[in-house]
Amino acid sequence: MDGYGLLALLGFALLDALDVLLVAITTAVVADARLTRRSPMTGVLSFLGGVFAISVAFGVCTVLGIDFLVRLLDFELTPTLRYRGELVIGLALVAVAALPVETTASTGGRWVEPVRKRPWLMGVIGFTLGLAKVPTSVPYLAALALLSAQRPLPVVWPVIVAGYCVIALLLPLVVLALAMRRTPRSRRVYRLLVRGITRFGPPAIRVLFVVFGLGLIIDALVHASRLW
């Protein structure tokens, strides 16, 4: 896979990382752990591990499924299909940017008591949330489509999928790392980061969707002669 493709995957992963819901749940687990004087690490890592597991599994199955169909149908990615794909993905990103973005997460008390006793249950919550989140993540689906279009597939493509999923969880991991530190500066940065993500995360996602979408659309239009 060339440098342009890897850079595009990195960009999609950074888009995925701006997930306000994951940060909100991570913050809720940290706050509850502080109330009960426990370490938030087990609960948060269990939760993010569940999201990571379903994300990787979905990505691997998707790439394998697309690759199987390509081989079965003897499909060849031509320049025309490539630029049509760019145009469709670009239009989809711009369209998604116009949709309302959920900025809050319910942290009701139903799950608090069981999780306090069994922190590993956060992994089940993460896995369940991932089942709903991953198939509707436009950046992830676009990244998987881009990866699947490589012919032949890179030898280390499962590692690329796993690396993408790690980057997509970067912000909750940063929030956890800051929460584990007890210095006044770390606490101040932690509060500013959480407030900033909650306030500016959704608008930033919209802007980045538009930027990435327009970039793909412009590239497709520059090569308009190959669209037909």
N, C-alpha and C positions, 0 to 999 in steps of 0.2 A: 504494500500500500504506500502511495507516494506521500510526500510531506503535506500537500494540499488537502488530501483526504484526512490525514491525521489531525490537521489543524481544524478542519470542519467538524470532526468528531469532538475535539476538545471544546469548540465553541458550543456545540449542542449540549455537551455535558455541563458546561458552566451555566447554560440556560436552565437546565434541569436542576442545578444546585440551588436556584433561587426559589425554593419551595417553602412558602410561608407556613404551610400546614405542618411539615416535618419539624421546622424550627419551633413552632408553637407547642407541639406535643413534647418535644425535647425540653423546652423551658418548663412546661407543666410538671414533668417528671422530676426535674431538678428542684423546682420549688417544693414539691411534696416531700422529696428526700430531705431537704433542709428542715422542714417542719418536724420530721420524725428523727432528725439527727442521724441520717444514714447516708452512705455514699450513693450518688446518683449513677455511678458508672455501670453497675450491673443492669439496672433497668433500661438506661439509654442504649447501651451497647446491645442488649437483647432486642430492643425495639428496632434499632437500625440494622441489626443482623437479620431480622425477619424481612425487612424491606429489601436488603441487599440480596438475600437468598432468592426471593421471588423475582427480583429484577434480573438477576443473572440467568435464572432458569427460563424466564420468558424470552430473554434475548437469545440464548443459545437455541431454544426450540424454534424461535422465529427464523433465525438465520438458517438452521438446518432445514426447516420446512420450505423456505424460499429456494434454497440450493437444490433440494430434491425436485421441486417443480421445474426449476430451470433445466436440470439434467433430463428429467422425464420428457419435457417438451422441446428439448434441444434449442433452448432459447439463447439468443445472442444479443448482448447489449450494444446497440448501434448508437452513433452520435445523435440521431434523431430521437431515440427513446431517452437518452440521457438528458437532453435539453428539455424535452417534454416533461420528464420527471422533475427537473429543477423548477420549471414553470409551475407545475402543480403543487409541489411542496412549498414554493415561495408564496403562492396565492393562499395556501392553507395557513401558513404562519401569519400572514397579514390578517386573514379572516379571524383566526383565533385571538389575535391582539384586540379585536373589537368586542370580544365576548367578556362578560363580567367575570371577575376572578374572586374566588372565595378567600377572604382574608382572616377569617376566624376559625378557631377549632373548638369544638365542644370538649370540655374537660370535666364533665359531670362526675358525680361521685360514685356511679355504679361500679366502675372498674378500679377505684382507688384501693379499697380494702383488700380485694383478692390479690392485687399486684403488690401491695405492701408485704403480704405474707409470702407470695411466690413471684419474685421479680422476673422470672423466666417467662411469665405470661405476657410480658411486653413483647416478646418475640412473636407470640401468636397474634397480638394486635398489629404488629408491624407487618407480618405476613398477610393478614387479612386486608389491611389498608393497601398494601402493595398490589393485591389482586384487583382492587378497584382503580388504583392510581396508574399502574404501569401501562395497561393496554390503552389508556387515554392520553398518555404523555406524547404530545406532538414532537418535541425534540428527540425523544428516545426512538420513536417510530421512524423519524427521518434518518437518524443515525444508523439504525438497523438496516434501513433500505439502502443507505449509502454503502455500508459494509457489505451487504449481500450482493451489491452490484459489481464488486471486485471479481475479476476473473483472471487467474484462479483466486480462490479465497486465500488470504494470508495464512501461513502455517500457524501463527500464534493468534488467530482471530478470537478464540475463547478468552485469551488473556486481555485482548483489547476490549471485549465486552465487560469483563470483570473490572478492568481499569476505569472504564466509563462509569460503571455503577458506583465505584469508590468516589470518583470526582463528584458525582451527582449528590453524594451524601456529605460533601465537604463542610457546608455551613453548620449542620447539626453537630458534626464532630468538633468544629471550632468552638461552638457554644458550650459543648461538654468540657473541652479542655480549659476554657476560661472559667467555667463554673467550679472546676476542681482546684483552682488556685485561690488562695485566701488573701492575697495582697490587695490593698485598697485600689491600686491601679488596675489590677485584673478585674475586680468587681465593677469598677467604673466602665471599663471597656466592654465588659459583659452586658451591662445595662444599656449602653449606647448601641451596641451591636444588635441586641434583640429589638430595641425600639426602632432602630433604623430599618431593619429587615421588615418588621411588621408594618411600618409606615410607608417605606419606599419600595419594598419588594414587588408588590403587584404592578405599580407604574413602571418599574424598571423592566419587569418581564414583558410588558406590552411594548416598550420601546425597543428592546432587544429582538423581540419577535418581528417587529416591523423592519428593523435594520437587516436582520438575517434574511427575512422574506424578500425585501427589495433587492438585496444583493443577489439572491438566486434568480429573481425575475429579470434583473438587468443583464445578468450573465446569459440567461436564455435568450433574451431579446437581441443581445449583441450577436448571437449566433442564430438569428431568426431564419437565415437561409437553410439551416439544418432541421428546422422544426417540422418541415413537410417533406 
